[in-house]
């Protein structure tokens, strides 16, 4: 409720309105004609009246009607969700994989040159914003080396099918996923390394060594599982940042997800569409945190929901 209210107020405080975009040059129409258009869009009512009407529509599960596209907001968002989920899921999976592997190696070789090198690399990558890294990737790997495409989700006119189609999507997905997942991988590495170093000194690890358990049994089954608990917490916390960073990354790569849709809606002052996107993003953050709680209880059975 609070998020919906803040989003509604901020969107309507921004200068301009959909009528300006639809008309182009308001000077071409008379005041009566402009008033008629605003009345048809419901923009002639006071802000509190528009807010109450929006809450009533939202309570019925209706995100509204796009002023510019003349289509239901839910349908427009639903078309873009798969592309956004693909990018978010790929970047999160890549971040976890790189972060956990690098964190384990760093903790295992603590104090040695490889640990120092990974630490310097993590600080360097974490300090780079995803959108800046995306621009660098485009300049180097797309324009200079021509290894990957610069934009989009599929090749124009490719007409690929089957595995060729999936491979084409993968080529377009690689750079955005790496650009978005790199900085989060550095964070997960630091958290996992710290957790492992704390677990290595626990009595149960010493007891496991004394019992003659295998290396994989001690470090992978016992130590890593306990050290992964803070990582699960950070995954839930970072969900919102991943979504916001993903929106900017989508714009840089012209990825046809919710980011591109949000940018278009903002430029067009399409109030219902902007608010619908904000509502979906807020729900995604809530769901991600709830999922993190569930995973937390699975990883550590002592924790109950």
C-alpha positions, 0 to 999 in steps of 0.5 A, a space after each residue: 500500500 505504501 509503495 503504491 501510494 509513493 509511486 502514484 504521487 511521484 509519477 503524477 508530480 513529474 512534469 507533463 502528462 499523456 495529453 502532451 504526448 498524444 497531441 504533440 503540440 498542444 497549441 494546435 488544439 483549443 482549450 475546450 478540445 484539450 479539456 475534452 481529451 483530459 476528461 476522457 482520460 480521467 485526468 480532469 479529476 483532482 489527484 485524490 480522486 484519481 488515486 481513489 479510482 486507481 486503488 479501486 481498480 487495483 483492488 479488483 486486480 486491474 492494472 488499468 488501461 494504457 493511454 498511449 497503447 490503448 491496451 490493458 496494462 497487464 497484457 503489455 507487461 505480461 508480454 515483456 515479463 519472460 524476457 526480463 525473467 530470463 535476464 534476471 534469472 541468468 544473471 543471478 545464476 551466473 552471479 551465484 555460481 561465480 561468487 560461490 566458487 570464487 569465495 570457496 577458493 579464496 577461503 580455502 587459500 586464505 592469505 595466499 596470492 590467489 586469495 589476494 588476487 580474487 579480493 582485488 578483482 572482487 573490489 574492482 568488479 563490485 565498484 563498476 556499475 552494471 550499465 557502465 560495464 555493459 557499455 564497455 562490453 558493447 565497445 569491446 566484444 560487440 563493436 571491436 571484436 564482433 563476437 556478440 550482437 549489440 542489442 535485442 534478444 534475437 537477430 533481425 531476419 534470422 528466422 531461426 528455429 529449434 536449437 538454432 533459435 535458442 543459440 541465437 537468444 544465448 548469444 544476445 543474452 550473454 553480455 547483458 547477463 555477464 554485465 549484470 551478474 558480475 558486480 553481484 558475484 563479487 558481493 556473494 564471493 565476499 559474503 561466502 568467503 567470510 562465512 567459510 572462514 568463520 565455519 572453518 574454525 567451528 568445533 564440528 569441522 575439527 571433529 569431522 577432521 578427527 573422524 577422518 571424513 573426506 575433504 568433500 564431506 567436510 568442506 562441501 557438505 558441512 562447511 559450505 552449507 552453513 556458510 551459504 546461509 548469509 548468501 541466501 539472505 543477500 540474494 533476497 535483499 539484492 532482488 530489488 537492486 537486481 531489478 533496478 539494475 536490470 532495467 538500466 541494463 535492458 535499456 543499454 542492450 535494447 533488451 525487450 523486457 520491462 526495462 525498455 517498456 518502462 523507459 517508453 512509458 516514462 517518455 510517453 507519460 503513460 501513467 497507468 503503464 508506469 504505475 503498473 510496472 512499479 506495482 509488478 516490480 514491488 511484488 517481485 521484490 516481496 516474492 523474492 524475499 519470501 522465497 529467500 525465507 523458504 530457502 533459508 529454512 530448507 538450508 537450515 532445518 533449525 529455522 522455521 517459517 
